[in-house]
């Protein structure tokens, strides 16, 4: 049943990859998917903390950088990491709607 998830290289976590609509899964399968999602979801804050450390490291480099093209590259890398963090927060909050459906 792990096939209900696929690893997202950009985010660094597995994300749901459902073949059919949620309501088409039986309750046992829904519970199994939710169980695995909760384990993945629980790791998201740690993943965000890792990315924040990378951002802090790049910002420290940026403050000492005098080469304009290199500064632009660092800024782009920081923006990309911030975008990943934003997407991870969206996935972290996505559980609220799915859990509500299952408990109804």
N, CA, C and O atoms as a GROMACS GRO file, in nm:
protein
  416
    1UNK      N    1   0.081  -0.121   0.000
    1UNK     CA    2   0.000   0.000   0.000
    1UNK      C    3   0.084   0.127   0.000
    1UNK      O    4   0.031   0.237  -0.012
    2UNK      N    5   0.215   0.112   0.013
    2UNK     CA    6   0.302   0.228   0.010
    2UNK      C    7   0.294   0.295  -0.127
    2UNK      O    8   0.339   0.408  -0.144
    3UNK      N    9   0.237   0.225  -0.225
    3UNK     CA   10   0.225   0.282  -0.359
    3UNK      C   11   0.127   0.399  -0.364
    3UNK      O   12   0.107   0.457  -0.470
    4UNK      N   13   0.065   0.433  -0.254
    4UNK     CA   14  -0.024   0.548  -0.249
    4UNK      C   15   0.054   0.678  -0.226
    4UNK      O   16  -0.005   0.784  -0.209
    5UNK      N   17   0.187   0.667  -0.225
    5UNK     CA   18   0.274   0.781  -0.204
    5UNK      C   19   0.387   0.778  -0.306
    5UNK      O   20   0.429   0.671  -0.350
    6UNK      N   21   0.436   0.895  -0.341
    6UNK     CA   22   0.554   0.903  -0.426
    6UNK      C   23   0.648   1.007  -0.365
    6UNK      O   24   0.604   1.109  -0.312
    7UNK      N   25   0.777   0.979  -0.374
    7UNK     CA   26   0.876   1.068  -0.315
    7UNK      C   27   0.892   1.192  -0.401
    7UNK      O   28   0.918   1.182  -0.521
    8UNK      N   29   0.876   1.308  -0.339
    8UNK     CA   30   0.894   1.435  -0.409
    8UNK      C   31   1.036   1.483  -0.382
    8UNK      O   32   1.068   1.524  -0.270
    9UNK      N   33   1.120   1.479  -0.483
    9UNK     CA   34   1.261   1.518  -0.468
    9UNK      C   35   1.276   1.661  -0.419
    9UNK      O   36   1.360   1.690  -0.334
   10UNK      N   37   1.194   1.749  -0.472
   10UNK     CA   38   1.203   1.891  -0.434
   10UNK      C   39   1.171   1.912  -0.287
   10UNK      O   40   1.242   1.984  -0.218
   11UNK      N   41   1.064   1.849  -0.239
   11UNK     CA   42   1.022   1.866  -0.100
   11UNK      C   43   1.103   1.780  -0.004
   11UNK      O   44   1.119   1.815   0.113
   12UNK      N   45   1.153   1.669  -0.053
   12UNK     CA   46   1.230   1.580   0.032
   12UNK      C   47   1.146   1.488   0.119
   12UNK      O   48   1.194   1.434   0.218
   13UNK      N   49   1.019   1.471   0.081
   13UNK     CA   50   0.927   1.382   0.154
   13UNK      C   51   0.838   1.308   0.054
   13UNK      O   52   0.820   1.353  -0.059
   14UNK      N   53   0.783   1.194   0.096
   14UNK     CA   54   0.680   1.130   0.014
   14UNK      C   55   0.550   1.211   0.025
   14UNK      O   56   0.517   1.262   0.132
   15UNK      N   57   0.478   1.221  -0.084
   15UNK     CA   58   0.348   1.289  -0.083
   15UNK      C   59   0.242   1.193  -0.137
   15UNK      O   60   0.274   1.102  -0.213
   16UNK      N   61   0.116   1.213  -0.098
   16UNK     CA   62   0.011   1.124  -0.148
   16UNK      C   63   0.006   1.125  -0.301
   16UNK      O   64   0.018   1.230  -0.365
   17UNK      N   65  -0.013   1.009  -0.356
   17UNK     CA   66  -0.023   0.990  -0.500
   17UNK      C   67  -0.138   0.892  -0.524
   17UNK      O   68  -0.116   0.775  -0.555
   18UNK      N   69  -0.259   0.942  -0.508
   18UNK     CA   70  -0.378   0.857  -0.509
   18UNK      C   71  -0.425   0.832  -0.652
   18UNK      O   72  -0.436   0.924  -0.733
   19UNK      N   73  -0.452   0.706  -0.681
   19UNK     CA   74  -0.493   0.667  -0.816
   19UNK      C   75  -0.639   0.697  -0.843
   19UNK      O   76  -0.679   0.716  -0.958
   20UNK      N   77  -0.720   0.701  -0.738
   20UNK     CA   78  -0.864   0.726  -0.752
   20UNK      C   79  -0.905   0.831  -0.650
   20UNK      O   80  -0.826   0.869  -0.563
   21UNK      N   81  -1.029   0.877  -0.660
   21UNK     CA   82  -1.081   0.974  -0.563
   21UNK      C   83  -1.082   0.912  -0.423
   21UNK      O   84  -1.100   0.791  -0.408
   22UNK      N   85  -1.062   0.996  -0.322
   22UNK     CA   86  -1.055   0.952  -0.183
   22UNK      C   87  -1.175   0.865  -0.144
   22UNK      O   88  -1.158   0.760  -0.080
   23UNK      N   89  -1.294   0.908  -0.181
   23UNK     CA   90  -1.416   0.836  -0.142
   23UNK      C   91  -1.428   0.698  -0.207
   23UNK      O   92  -1.509   0.616  -0.164
   24UNK      N   93  -1.350   0.673  -0.309
   24UNK     CA   94  -1.354   0.543  -0.376
   24UNK      C   95  -1.272   0.437  -0.303
   24UNK      O   96  -1.286   0.318  -0.331
   25UNK      N   97  -1.187   0.479  -0.210
   25UNK     CA   98  -1.112   0.382  -0.129
   25UNK      C   99  -1.201   0.332  -0.017
   25UNK      O  100  -1.280   0.408   0.039
   26UNK      N  101  -1.187   0.204   0.017
   26UNK     CA  102  -1.263   0.152   0.131
   26UNK      C  103  -1.204   0.210   0.260
   26UNK      O  104  -1.094   0.264   0.260
   27UNK      N  105  -1.277   0.196   0.368
   27UNK     CA  106  -1.237   0.257   0.496
   27UNK      C  107  -1.103   0.203   0.546
   27UNK      O  108  -1.024   0.278   0.602
   28UNK      N  109  -1.077   0.074   0.526
   28UNK     CA  110  -0.950   0.016   0.570
   28UNK      C  111  -0.833   0.080   0.496
   28UNK      O  112  -0.732   0.116   0.557
   29UNK      N  113  -0.848   0.095   0.366
   29UNK     CA  114  -0.742   0.157   0.286
   29UNK      C  115  -0.726   0.304   0.325
   29UNK      O  116  -0.613   0.352   0.336
   30UNK      N  117  -0.835   0.375   0.347
   30UNK     CA  118  -0.828   0.514   0.390
   30UNK      C  119  -0.751   0.525   0.522
   30UNK      O  120  -0.665   0.612   0.539
   31UNK      N  121  -0.783   0.436   0.615
   31UNK     CA  122  -0.715   0.438   0.745
   31UNK      C  123  -0.566   0.411   0.729
   31UNK      O  124  -0.483   0.475   0.793
   32UNK      N  125  -0.533   0.316   0.643
   32UNK     CA  126  -0.393   0.282   0.618
   32UNK      C  127  -0.318   0.401   0.557
   32UNK      O  128  -0.207   0.433   0.599
   33UNK      N  129  -0.380   0.464   0.459
   33UNK     CA  130  -0.318   0.582   0.396
   33UNK      C  131  -0.300   0.693   0.500
   33UNK      O  132  -0.194   0.755   0.506
   34UNK      N  133  -0.402   0.717   0.580
   34UNK     CA  134  -0.392   0.821   0.682
   34UNK      C  135  -0.285   0.790   0.785
   34UNK      O  136  -0.213   0.880   0.829
   35UNK      N  137  -0.272   0.664   0.824
   35UNK     CA  138  -0.170   0.625   0.920
   35UNK      C  139  -0.032   0.659   0.866
   35UNK      O  140   0.050   0.719   0.936
   36UNK      N  141  -0.005   0.622   0.741
   36UNK     CA  142   0.125   0.652   0.680
   36UNK      C  143   0.143   0.802   0.659
   36UNK      O  144   0.253   0.855   0.678
   37UNK      N  145   0.037   0.870   0.621
   37UNK     CA  146   0.047   1.014   0.601
   37UNK      C  147   0.080   1.084   0.733
   37UNK      O  148   0.160   1.178   0.734
   38UNK      N  149   0.021   1.039   0.843
   38UNK     CA  150   0.050   1.101   0.973
   38UNK      C  151   0.197   1.087   1.009
   38UNK      O  152   0.256   1.179   1.066
   39UNK      N  153   0.257   0.972   0.977
   39UNK     CA  154   0.399   0.954   1.003
   39UNK      C  155   0.482   1.050   0.917
   39UNK      O  156   0.577   1.111   0.965
   40UNK      N  157   0.446   1.062   0.791
   40UNK     CA  158   0.516   1.154   0.701
   40UNK      C  159   0.494   1.297   0.748
   40UNK      O  160   0.588   1.376   0.757
   41UNK      N  161   0.370   1.330   0.776
   41UNK     CA  162   0.333   1.465   0.818
   41UNK      C  163   0.410   1.506   0.944
   41UNK      O  164   0.450   1.622   0.958
   42UNK      N  165   0.430   1.412   1.034
   42UNK     CA  166   0.504   1.440   1.157
   42UNK      C  167   0.649   1.477   1.132
   42UNK      O  168   0.712   1.541   1.216
   43UNK      N  169   0.702   1.436   1.017
   43UNK     CA  170   0.842   1.468   0.985
   43UNK      C  171   0.857   1.604   0.915
   43UNK      O  172   0.969   1.654   0.900
   44UNK      N  173   0.747   1.663   0.874
   44UNK     CA  174   0.754   1.789   0.798
   44UNK      C  175   0.818   1.902   0.879
   44UNK      O  176   0.903   1.972   0.824
   45UNK      N  177   0.782   1.924   1.006
   45UNK     CA  178   0.849   2.033   1.079
   45UNK      C  179   1.001   2.016   1.088
   45UNK      O  180   1.075   2.114   1.084
   46UNK      N  181   1.048   1.891   1.099
   46UNK     CA  182   1.193   1.867   1.100
   46UNK      C  183   1.255   1.902   0.966
   46UNK      O  184   1.364   1.960   0.960
   47UNK      N  185   1.186   1.866   0.860
   47UNK     CA  186   1.235   1.899   0.725
   47UNK      C  187   1.240   2.051   0.707
   47UNK      O  188   1.335   2.103   0.648
   48UNK      N  189   1.140   2.121   0.756
   48UNK     CA  190   1.138   2.267   0.748
   48UNK      C  191   1.255   2.326   0.826
   48UNK      O  192   1.319   2.420   0.779
   49UNK      N  193   1.282   2.272   0.943
   49UNK     CA  194   1.395   2.321   1.024
   49UNK      C  195   1.527   2.303   0.951
   49UNK      O  196   1.614   2.391   0.957
   50UNK      N  197   1.543   2.190   0.881
   50UNK     CA  198   1.664   2.168   0.801
   50UNK      C  199   1.679   2.275   0.693
   50UNK      O  200   1.788   2.330   0.674
   51UNK      N  201   1.570   2.303   0.624
   51UNK     CA  202   1.574   2.403   0.517
   51UNK      C  203   1.600   2.542   0.573
   51UNK      O  204   1.670   2.622   0.511
   52UNK      N  205   1.544   2.572   0.690
   52UNK     CA  206   1.568   2.702   0.754
   52UNK      C  207   1.716   2.718   0.789
   52UNK      O  208   1.770   2.828   0.779
   53UNK      N  209   1.780   2.609   0.831
   53UNK     CA  210   1.924   2.615   0.859
   53UNK      C  211   2.002   2.644   0.732
   53UNK      O  212   2.098   2.722   0.733
   54UNK      N  213   1.961   2.582   0.622
   54UNK     CA  214   2.026   2.610   0.493
   54UNK      C  215   2.010   2.757   0.456
   54UNK      O  216   2.104   2.821   0.410
   55UNK      N  217   1.889   2.809   0.476
   55UNK     CA  218   1.864   2.950   0.445
   55UNK      C  219   1.953   3.039   0.531
   55UNK      O  220   2.015   3.132   0.479
   56UNK      N  221   1.961   3.011   0.660
   56UNK     CA  222   2.046   3.091   0.749
   56UNK      C  223   2.192   3.087   0.706
   56UNK      O  224   2.261   3.189   0.710
   57UNK      N  225   2.238   2.970   0.664
   57UNK     CA  226   2.376   2.955   0.617
   57UNK      C  227   2.398   3.040   0.491
   57UNK      O  228   2.499   3.109   0.478
   58UNK      N  229   2.304   3.033   0.398
   58UNK     CA  230   2.317   3.110   0.274
   58UNK      C  231   2.306   3.260   0.300
   58UNK      O  232   2.373   3.339   0.234
   59UNK      N  233   2.222   3.300   0.396
   59UNK     CA  234   2.210   3.441   0.430
   59UNK      C  235   2.340   3.493   0.492
   59UNK      O  236   2.381   3.606   0.467
   60UNK      N  237   2.404   3.410   0.572
   60UNK     CA  238   2.533   3.449   0.630
   60UNK      C  239   2.637   3.468   0.520
   60UNK      O  240   2.716   3.562   0.524
   61UNK      N  241   2.637   3.376   0.423
   61UNK     CA  242   2.728   3.391   0.308
   61UNK      C  243   2.697   3.518   0.230
   61UNK      O  244   2.787   3.590   0.187
   62UNK      N  245   2.567   3.545   0.214
   62UNK     CA  246   2.523   3.661   0.137
   62UNK      C  247   2.569   3.791   0.200
   62UNK      O  248   2.606   3.885   0.130
   63UNK      N  249   2.569   3.797   0.332
   63UNK     CA  250   2.607   3.921   0.400
   63UNK      C  251   2.755   3.954   0.380
   63UNK      O  252   2.796   4.069   0.394
   64UNK      N  253   2.836   3.851   0.348
   64UNK     CA  254   2.980   3.872   0.325
   64UNK      C  255   3.016   3.871   0.177
   64UNK      O  256   3.134   3.886   0.142
   65UNK      N  257   2.918   3.854   0.091
   65UNK     CA  258   2.945   3.839  -0.053
   65UNK      C  259   2.954   3.975  -0.120
   65UNK      O  260   2.864   4.058  -0.107
   66UNK      N  261   3.064   3.997  -0.193
   66UNK     CA  262   3.079   4.124  -0.265
   66UNK      C  263   3.064   4.105  -0.416
   66UNK      O  264   3.052   4.204  -0.489
   67UNK      N  265   3.064   3.982  -0.463
   67UNK     CA  266   3.048   3.952  -0.604
   67UNK      C  267   2.898   3.952  -0.638
   67UNK      O  268   2.823   3.868  -0.589
   68UNK      N  269   2.857   4.048  -0.722
   68UNK     CA  270   2.714   4.066  -0.752
   68UNK      C  271   2.650   3.940  -0.812
   68UNK      O  272   2.544   3.900  -0.764
   69UNK      N  273   2.708   3.877  -0.914
   69UNK     CA  274   2.645   3.756  -0.968
   69UNK      C  275   2.630   3.646  -0.862
   69UNK      O  276   2.529   3.575  -0.859
   70UNK      N  277   2.730   3.632  -0.777
   70UNK     CA  278   2.721   3.530  -0.671
   70UNK      C  279   2.611   3.568  -0.572
   70UNK      O  280   2.541   3.480  -0.522
   71UNK      N  281   2.594   3.698  -0.542
   71UNK     CA  282   2.486   3.743  -0.453
   71UNK      C  283   2.350   3.710  -0.513
   71UNK      O  284   2.259   3.667  -0.442
   72UNK      N  285   2.337   3.730  -0.641
   72UNK     CA  286   2.211   3.698  -0.710
   72UNK      C  287   2.182   3.549  -0.702
   72UNK      O  288   2.068   3.509  -0.680
   73UNK      N  289   2.285   3.468  -0.721
   73UNK     CA  290   2.268   3.322  -0.713
   73UNK      C  291   2.225   3.281  -0.572
   73UNK      O  292   2.135   3.198  -0.557
   74UNK      N  293   2.287   3.338  -0.470
   74UNK     CA  294   2.250   3.306  -0.333
   74UNK      C  295   2.105   3.349  -0.304
   74UNK      O  296   2.030   3.276  -0.238
   75UNK      N  297   2.067   3.466  -0.352
   75UNK     CA  298   1.929   3.513  -0.333
   75UNK      C  299   1.829   3.418  -0.399
   75UNK      O  300   1.724   3.390  -0.342
   76UNK      N  301   1.862   3.371  -0.516
   76UNK     CA  302   1.774   3.277  -0.586
   76UNK      C  303   1.763   3.146  -0.508
   76UNK      O  304   1.654   3.091  -0.494
   77UNK      N  305   1.875   3.097  -0.458
   77UNK     CA  306   1.874   2.973  -0.379
   77UNK      C  307   1.791   2.990  -0.252
   77UNK      O  308   1.718   2.899  -0.213
   78UNK      N  309   1.803   3.105  -0.187
   78UNK     CA  310   1.725   3.133  -0.066
   78UNK      C  311   1.576   3.136  -0.099
   78UNK      O  312   1.494   3.081  -0.026
   79UNK      N  313   1.541   3.202  -0.210
   79UNK     CA  314   1.400   3.209  -0.251
   79UNK      C  315   1.346   3.070  -0.284
   79UNK      O  316   1.231   3.039  -0.250
   80UNK      N  317   1.427   2.986  -0.348
   80UNK     CA  318   1.383   2.849  -0.379
   80UNK      C  319   1.358   2.769  -0.251
   80UNK      O  320   1.259   2.697  -0.241
   81UNK      N  321   1.446   2.783  -0.153
   81UNK     CA  322   1.428   2.712  -0.026
   81UNK      C  323   1.304   2.763   0.047
   81UNK      O  324   1.230   2.684   0.106
   82UNK      N  325   1.281   2.894   0.043
   82UNK     CA  326   1.162   2.950   0.106
   82UNK      C  327   1.035   2.898   0.039
   82UNK      O  328   0.934   2.875   0.105
   83UNK      N  329   1.039   2.881  -0.092
   83UNK     CA  330   0.926   2.827  -0.166
   83UNK      C  331   0.897   2.682  -0.124
   83UNK      O  332   0.782   2.642  -0.111
   84UNK      N  333   1.003   2.605  -0.104
   84UNK     CA  334   0.987   2.466  -0.059
   84UNK      C  335   0.923   2.464   0.079
   84UNK      O  336   0.834   2.383   0.105
   85UNK      N  337   0.970   2.552   0.168
   85UNK     CA  338   0.912   2.560   0.303
   85UNK      C  339   0.764   2.592   0.294
   85UNK      O  340   0.682   2.531   0.364
   86UNK      N  341   0.728   2.686   0.211
   86UNK     CA  342   0.587   2.722   0.194
   86UNK      C  343   0.505   2.601   0.149
   86UNK      O  344   0.396   2.576   0.201
   87UNK      N  345   0.556   2.528   0.051
   87UNK     CA  346   0.484   2.410   0.002
   87UNK      C  347   0.474   2.302   0.109
   87UNK      O  348   0.372   2.234   0.119
   88UNK      N  349   0.579   2.286   0.189
   88UNK     CA  350   0.573   2.188   0.298
   88UNK      C  351   0.466   2.225   0.400
   88UNK      O  352   0.395   2.138   0.450
   89UNK      N  353   0.453   2.354   0.431
   89UNK     CA  354   0.348   2.397   0.524
   89UNK      C  355   0.210   2.367   0.465
   89UNK      O  356   0.119   2.329   0.538
   90UNK      N  357   0.195   2.385   0.335
   90UNK     CA  358   0.067   2.351   0.271
   90UNK      C  359   0.035   2.203   0.286
   90UNK      O  360  -0.078   2.166   0.317
   91UNK      N  361   0.134   2.117   0.264
   91UNK     CA  362   0.114   1.974   0.281
   91UNK      C  363   0.086   1.940   0.427
   91UNK      O  364   0.004   1.854   0.456
   92UNK      N  365   0.153   2.009   0.516
   92UNK     CA  366   0.132   1.983   0.660
   92UNK      C  367  -0.013   2.013   0.700
   92UNK      O  368  -0.072   1.940   0.779
   93UNK      N  369  -0.067   2.119   0.645
   93UNK     CA  370  -0.205   2.158   0.677
   93UNK      C  371  -0.309   2.079   0.596
   93UNK      O  372  -0.426   2.078   0.633
   94UNK      N  373  -0.268   2.014   0.489
   94UNK     CA  374  -0.361   1.940   0.403
   94UNK      C  375  -0.429   1.827   0.478
   94UNK      O  376  -0.539   1.786   0.442
   95UNK      N  377  -0.367   1.777   0.580
   95UNK     CA  378  -0.423   1.665   0.657
   95UNK      C  379  -0.556   1.700   0.721
   95UNK      O  380  -0.641   1.612   0.736
   96UNK      N  381  -0.576   1.823   0.758
   96UNK     CA  382  -0.698   1.863   0.828
   96UNK      C  383  -0.823   1.831   0.748
   96UNK      O  384  -0.922   1.786   0.805
   97UNK      N  385  -0.821   1.852   0.617
   97UNK     CA  386  -0.940   1.824   0.536
   97UNK      C  387  -0.958   1.674   0.518
   97UNK      O  388  -1.072   1.625   0.522
   98UNK      N  389  -0.853   1.601   0.498
   98UNK     CA  390  -0.864   1.456   0.477
   98UNK      C  391  -0.914   1.390   0.604
   98UNK      O  392  -1.002   1.304   0.598
   99UNK      N  393  -0.859   1.426   0.718
   99UNK     CA  394  -0.900   1.364   0.845
   99UNK      C  395  -1.047   1.390   0.873
   99UNK      O  396  -1.116   1.303   0.925
  100UNK      N  397  -1.094   1.507   0.841
  100UNK     CA  398  -1.235   1.541   0.863
  100UNK      C  399  -1.325   1.450   0.781
  100UNK      O  400  -1.428   1.404   0.830
  101UNK      N  401  -1.286   1.423   0.655
  101UNK     CA  402  -1.366   1.336   0.568
  101UNK      C  403  -1.374   1.195   0.625
  101UNK      O  404  -1.480   1.133   0.622
  102UNK      N  405  -1.264   1.144   0.676
  102UNK     CA  406  -1.259   1.007   0.726
  102UNK      C  407  -1.342   0.993   0.853
  102UNK      O  408  -1.405   0.889   0.873
  103UNK      N  409  -1.344   1.093   0.937
  103UNK     CA  410  -1.415   1.084   1.064
  103UNK      C  411  -1.564   1.111   1.052
  103UNK      O  412  -1.637   1.099   1.150
  104UNK      N  413  -1.610   1.148   0.934
  104UNK     CA  414  -1.754   1.176   0.918
  104UNK      C  415  -1.833   1.049   0.899
  104UNK      O  416  -1.955   1.054   0.884
   0.00000   0.00000   0.00000
